[in-house]
Amino acid sequence: MFFSLTVNQGLVTLAFFGVGVNLVLYLTRVLQQGNAEAANSVSKWTGTVYIFSLVGALLSDSYWGRYKTCAIFQAIFVLGLGGLSVASSMFLITPKGCGDRTTICSSHSSWEIGLFYISIYLIALGYGGYQPNIATFGADQFDEEDAKEGYSKVAFFSYFYLALNLGSLFSNTFLSYFEDEGMWTLGFWASTGSAFIGLALFLVGTVRYRHFKPSGNPLNRFCQVFVAASKKWRVKLPQGKECLFEEEKDTSLITGRKILHTHEFK
């Protein structure tokens, strides 16, 4: 479990930055966009990653749970990387070896460019939905009330962020070098393979993970607070702590102290 999650994070990070770091170069050299247009396209793509992070977090906490969310979005991530690799090798890198500092790529049809954008936005969707959940899913595997597991949790996050930075370092050096030299297909297939291995490692640890049920849509409870407050804003708070009580954690999704439901509060 410890190994699969940390290595998974390193491999997925390597795969993502293997595409993202040189995406501006790819757009200018292969798709023949101007510098300003390419930078604008990459900015929109990066912003989409962060937007999809909100989607992934909502699905994880409210409906799917962290394990299912991580697994599904990683699969989407691998699909997008595979589509980008196939599109580049079969349609976009023409003539073969173009996209370096000297060889100019030929023009492309609208459907080829469309396939490229579908692929990179699948990558944005997959990585965006995965990234905010994998760290918290890792934290779920440790019980802080247990001294040994609490220490293991600290160690896990140390190795987790080490793996993240090693993946980023590798993609920013080796993969970046290959792609800068025009070996785009090799770089993209390396990213695809890395993401696929990361997904396989994540799934291998399935039987050993601790799974927590999602808590439901928080917006419903958020709105209930305002509805209740609007109906009961004239009710006076009872005196004395005997009018307060706590429900058991396994029977209530809301933590903290609550007021007894007297007739005035109904």
N, C-alpha and C positions, 0 to 999 in steps of 0.2 A: 504493500500500500504506500509506504513512505517513498519507496524507490519509483513506483509507477507514476505518482503524481508529480514529483519533482522533475523527473526526466521528461514526462509529458509536457510540462510547462516550458522546458528548455527547447524541445523539438518544435513545438507550436510557435514559439517566439522566433526561432530561426526561420521557420517557413514563412511567417508573416513579413518579417523585415527583409527576407530574401526577395520579396516582391516590392514592398513599399519603399525601400531605400533608393532604388534606381528607377522608380516608376516615371519620374520626370524625364530621365534619359531615354527610357523606352518610348515614351510618347513623342519626343522630338526626333529621335533617330529612326524608329521603326514606323510610327504612324505619321511622321512628318508634321507634327504640330509646332507652332511657334512657341518660344519660351514662355510668354505670358499665358497663352492658352493652356499649355501643359501644366504650368504651376497652378492655374485656376482649377483644372480638372483634378489634380492631386489633392488640392485643398478641399474640394467638394467630397472626394472619396474619403479623405481622412475624417472629415466631419460626419460622414455617414457611419463610419465605424463607431464613433462615440454615441450617435443617436441609437444605433442598434444595441449598444451596451445597455441603454435604458429598457429596451424591449426585452433583452435577455434577463435583466434583473427582475422585471415585473413577472415574466413567465415563471422564473425560478421560484420566487417567493410566494406567488399566488396560486399557481396552477400545476406546473410540472414537477417542481422540486429541483434541487441543484444537480443531482446525478443525471437525470433525464435531459435537462437543459444543456448541460455540458456535452453529453453524448450526441445529441441531435445537432447542435451548432458546430461541433467538430466535424461531423459527417458533411454538413453543408460546406464547411471550410475546405475539406479535402476535395469535394466535388468542384468547387470554384477553382482551386489550384490545378486540378486535372484538366478542366476546361481551358484554362489559360495556357497550360503547357501544350495541349493538343492544338489549340488555335494558333499558337506561335510557331510550332514546328511544321504544321501543315499549310497554313494560310498566310501568316503575317511575315515570317522571316523569308522573304523572297526578293532577290535570289538568295540561295543558301549562303550563310556567313555574313549577310548584311546586318547593319545596325551597330557596327563598330565605328571608329573615328573617321573612316575613309569611305567604306562601301555604303552607298545609298540604297535603301529599300524601295521597291516598286510601290505604286499606289495600290490601294485596297478598295474593295467593294463595300457598300454600306452594310451588307449582312456580315461580312468578316469583321468590320469594326464593331458592329452590334454584338457579335459573339464575344469579342474582347471585353466590352463593357459589362455584359451579363456575367462573365466570369469574375471580373475584379469586384463587382458588387456582391456576388455570392461570397467572395473572400471577405469583404467588409461585413456582411451579415453574419457569417460563421464566426469570425474572430471577435466581432463586437459582442455577439451573444454569449460567447464562451468566456471571454476574459474577466468580466466582473464576478463570475461565479466560481471559478476554479479555486481561488484562494480561500473563499468562505467554505467551499466544499471540503477543502483540506482541513480547515479549522474544525469542521464538524466531526472529524475522525478522532478528536482528542477530548478527553474529559478533564477540564481544568480543576475539578475538585480532587482528582487523583494526582498526587505529587509527581509520580513517575510520568504520567501522561502529560501533565502540565509542562514538565521539562522537555519532553519529546515534541510538544507543540512549538516551543521556542526554537528548538533545533530544526524542526520542519520548515519554518518560515525562513530561517537562515539559509538552508539549502535550496529552498524554493526560489528565493531571489537571486541566489548564486546561479542557479540553472537558467533563470530568466536573463541575467546579464551575460552568461556564457553563450546562450543562443543568439542574443543580439550582437555580441562581439564577433561570433563566427560569420553571421550573415553580413555584417558590415565590413568584413575583411575579405574572406575567401569568396563568398558568393558575389559580393560587390565587385571584386576584381574580375571574375569570370564574365559577369554581365557587362562590365565596362569594356571588356575586350571583344564584345560582340557574341559571346557564347550564351545568349539569352535562353535558348531551349534547355541547355544543360543546367543553368541556374534554376529555372522554373521546375524542371523535373526533380532536381534535388530538393526543392522546397516541398513539392508534392509528396515525395518519398518520406521526407522528415515528418510531415503532418500525418501521413498514413500510419507510420510507426508509432507516433505519439498517440493516435486514436486507439491503435491496437493495445498499447500498454495500458491505456486508461480502461479499456473494456476487460482486460485480463484481471484487473483487481476488483471486478464487480462484486464477487461473492464475499470479499473481505471488507467492503465499505460499510460504514454506518449511514443509514438512510433516514432522513427526517421528512415527515409529511409537510407539504406546503400549507401555509396558514390561511389561504383564501385571499380574495381581493381586498386590500386594505382600504380602497376607496369607499366601499360599502360601509365599513365601520366608521370611517372618517365622516361620511355624510350623516350617519346615524347620530353622531355626537351633536352636530348642528341642529338636526331635527329635534332631538331630545331637549337641547338647551333652549330652543325657541318655544317649546311647549311648557317648560318648567322654570322659566327664568324668574317667575314671581314666588316660587316655593322657597321657604326659608330652610337653611341647613339645620338639621337636628343637633342638639347639644349632647356632648358626651361620646366617648369612644365606643361605648357599648352599641351605638347605632351604626358602627362600621364593621365590616367583615371582609375576609379574604376567601376566595374560592380556591379549590385545589388546582394546581397547574394543569393537570391532565383533563380538567373539565372546563377550563376557561381559556380562551385565546387572549384575553386581556389581563395583564398583570397589574398589581397595585391594589390599593384599598378601594372599596366600593361602598356606596350608601345603601342602606336597607330600603327595599321597595315598599314604602308605606302607601296608604291609600292616596295620599296627596301626590305621590310620585307616579302613579299609574296613569 
